[in-house]
Amino acid sequence: MAKTIGKNTPPAKKDDAPAPKKKGTNPFQFFQQVRQEGRKVTWTTRQETLVSTIMVIIMAGLASLFFFVVDSGISFAITFILRLGA
């Protein structure tokens, strides 16, 4: 027995009505709220920022060295294979 779409579906509930629009804040209140949230942030110290920056530079250097070695190895292998056929 095949079901037909649209039949036997319950009617829409009244609770599905769109939510009322929220009242916007004026620019003064907005910037005041932004400042309050900014005060709640735990900012990093100069030492933490320095250590994190150094770690990022080291990891970027290691990644670039890794990809250089892999690229050189693949290039060497392809060149070797192509010279075999010549």
N, C-alpha and C positions, 0 to 999 in steps of 0.2 A: 504494500500500500504506500503510495507516494505522498509525501507531504507537500502542500503548496505553501509557498512563502507568502506571508501576510495574513493568513488565516490563523485563528486561535492564538494570536498574540495579544497579550494584555494591553489595555489602554494605558497611555502615558500617565504617570503619577503627577500629581500637582507639585510634589517636592522637586521635580526636575526643572522647575522654572529657573531662569538665570538669576544668579546672585545679584543683589543690588550693587550699584557702582559705589566704590569707596571714595570718600571725599579726599581730594588731593591736598598736599601741604604746600604752603607758600615757600619761596626760596629761602627765606630767613630760617624757618623751621627745618628745612632740609639740610642746610649747612650746619645748623646746630646739632642735628642728629648725626651727621657725618663726623663732626668733631668728637662727639661722645663715643662713637664706635672706634674712632682712631685712638682714643685714650685707652680702650680696652685691649688693643693689640699688644702682644709681647714682642718688642723689637729686638733684633739680634744686636749683640755687642760688636764693637769694632774688631775684637779678636776672633769671634765666630765668623764674621764676614771675611776676614783675611784668610783664615784656615779653609773656609769653603771655596774661596776663589782660587787658592793655591791647588786644592784638590781637583777642581774642575780643569785647571790648566794642565795638571799632570795627567789626568784621565784623557783629555783631548789629545795630548802628545802621544800617549800609549796607543790610543785608537788609531791615530794617523800613522804611527810606525807599523802597527799590525796590518792595516790596509795597504800600506806601501809594500810590505813584504809579500802579502798574498797577491797583490797585483803584479809584482815583479816575477813571482813564481809562475803565475798563470801565463804571463807574457813569454817567459822563457820556455815553458812547456809547449805553447802553441807554435812558437818560432822553431823549436826543435822538430816538432811533428811535420810542419810544413816543409822543412829542409830535407826530411827523409824522402819525400815524394819527388824532389827536384833532381 
